Amino acid sequence: MARRVYLPRVAGCALGALGVAAALLQNGTHGWLWLALALNALAWPHLAYRWASRSATPHAAELRNLMIDSAAGGFWVPAMWFNALPSLLAVTMFSLDNLATGGTRLFLRGLFAQAGGAALALALLGRHFEPVSRLSTIVACVPALLAYPMVVGIVTFRLSSKLVEQRNELMQYRYRLEELVARRTRELNLAKTEAERLARVKSEFLANMSHELRTPMNAVLGMAQIGHRSSGERSEAREHFSRIIQSGRLLLRIINDVLDFSKIEAGKLRIDRAPIDPRRVVEEAVELVAISAEAKGLRLQIDVGANVPAQCTGDHLRLVQILLNLLSNAIKFTPRGTVSVSASRDGDRLVFAVSDSGIGMTHEQIARIYVPFEQMDTSRTRRFEGTGLGLALTKRIVDLMHGEIRVESETGRGSVFRVRLPLVAGDGAADAAARARADRAGVAPPPDGLRLRGLRVLVAEDNELNQLVLQSALGQEGATVSLAVNGLDAVERLHRCGRDAFDLVLMDLQMPEMDGFEATRRMLEYAPQLPIVGQTAHATVEDRLRCLNAGMVDHIAKPVDLQLLVSTVSRHARAATTASS
């Protein structure tokens, strides 16, 4: 309670004490009454102030003081010999004060406090009780009893007004704060919605761009592979076709890197858990960069330790991607010498290392190599091309695999990248690895070399160049190819020719009239045992799962690798033929 409230209380108590003293002088006196009078005038305000100061708020302090004052007022009623008018005025004034300040609840509490004070006075002064009213007593006590409650009432009113004002001010601050929080929340929700919309638009844009780029690339790489296979062993045309294939695959890697990095940013890149052969992972990565290394005159060395298991669990595609990025960088920054790749086991870790004898890196360059779109050479006359995504993407994939990647490098002496991954044993991995090798190398060819001889394949494809690529690639392997320009045409052709007319269907997914998913559903209703392989420019894991859930037996991403195409068609078509026979 503020000290300015304490001072009026002292004045009120002193005034009340003077009135009571006048009454005592008129009616006789007693030592106990004079002692109580002195306590009321001198010590009581100070004690009340100290007790009330312990309250948490000024309002609570004032309520406590009102109860103390009510008890004091009740004490003086018997001290004034129960004179009717002073007693009535005292009880009334204190009760009205309590009622105005705290309502009915405080009014009732005040009555109990007055009763307690009166009981204490009766216990101390009961033998001096004299129920005689004297006019002089009434005249002396009435002003005193009126003065003190009036002073207390005025002080209480001022304090209550101040508290109401502060409460209103706090309510205004509260409303402003709530309005500010609500506005900021709306802004954040709008920003979140907009960010999600932009992320969705970005994903859709990248997916559509991937499809639009992969579709013509399928024709370019497909025709280049057909031309490469058809040209002479050492002809100039074969060399040109090799260059086209190499450049096309480089462009495809850039597209894949951009898509994968976008999926990592969106938290949508998944790491598969399947049986793999670590040796095959290393061999496949080396095969993909062999042409580039040969073109620069570099030696490629492979070292797979004897302690490397023949089978474990992991993501074959992502492991190849990691090694491919590291090997491509090593070849890019090595003008002459050797590039090596090794695999070893270190306890419960599988360790892959790629080293080179190239230009090396400074400490400043090492600190930035995992930053997206960071280039080693940013000058206008730079010698080394690239998007700056390879190592950043590699680092993110390694992190998703709960592994670590480290680099050691010295300017002019080359670099060594080491990838340490958890080694997880797998069951039946050897069979899966053998099947992966068969898929890449193709099944054992018949004596005439035609791996698809006798197979009847229905191709549903709306792009004319892709039709030409598929017809040429499958026809050169001995297959009989029938073409359908969309899903509806494929369904009608199957109904016309019969359930057993085809051994396999190659189904594009995005076509006019009827898409590949609806066509697959209708075909399987008519011929449930017919194997259907999806082939599309949508190359994500989600697209593959969607194909398998639709009833397709496999999924091939464009641009189509012709060796993989032939092995996939042969495997599924002959498996279906064997099962039916």
Helices and strands as residue ranges (DSSP letters): H 3-27, H 31-38, I 39-43, H 44-53, H 58-79, H 84-125, G 126-128, H 135-230, H 236-265, E 274-276, H 278-296, E 299-304, E 312-314, H 316-332, E 338-346, E 349-356, H 363-366, H 390-400, E 404-410, E 414-422, H 429-441, E 456-460, H 464-476, E 480-484, H 487-497, E 504-508, H 516-526, E 532-536, H 541-549, E 554-557, H 562-580
